């Protein structure tokens, strides 16, 4: 949609894995806008856009259904920092489940950008991050945090994902350590990504 706000961020999503996606298969991807919502937050105007992506086999068999939440906002103030105004972690702790610490490098960000065909400069141009977007360093991809949490969920549960829901709460910046926390709850897993200073970066289940 023709949203005039300059900054575009990946806010979260909900995925359902309906059937295996065979390697080498020809598939069809259909995308459409489900919803557009304007809100006013502490940082000014926000526009939330939800896009539905569906992957299907040529015969129409559904494979993956994803609802992707995007937020558009104004420029961040200069020297913005990760976690500013974000909640501290609560509930999950290392004693209540599983924990792993990840420290992404600039190479990690470059490879993930290449893998996902993401050319956004906030993931590779530090000067752009500081001078235009207001971040102190390169921004770690929100979907990278979600990918790490999804893989961690499969590992601790010992099962393939059937559904995955996640929501970004604060940006992670290059140099931050990311603590992945997971707790098995029945047939599901509760997950959090927590920065080294205790800021809750992402929640998922």
C-alpha angles and dihedrals in degrees: 000000000000096000110166095204109111104215120074120191135180104241103179145289151211123235133188120194104208102170137357115282104226117221109247095018121137108238136178124228120204120187131183138162112256101180145358120199130179119210137168117227138171090283095048132255119012129185118198118201123187116201124191116216120188126186115202139172115247089261090058098258106151116234108168132010118193132180107199119199116208126183124202118200143159125271116296116240115266115276092020111176133213115264096016105159093358122131123259116244119272136169102024117071135164089260093056098055144325129338137191129172121217126186108191118209130207087262090056090054093046092051094046091049089052093046093052097035089241112160098175109139094220087078098053112013110074094182090053090049093054102036102037110019097032099234121136093228143349115322119238110231115260089218089053089059089047091049091051091049093047092052091046090052092054090047097051094040095044091222141095118263117258096174134010127188124181140169128196115224104171136007121257115220129208107272093036118117113227118212113204111208123188135178123185112228112183108294092349141062128226113213140187135181109211127186122228092260091056097260113148104235103174140358125203144164 
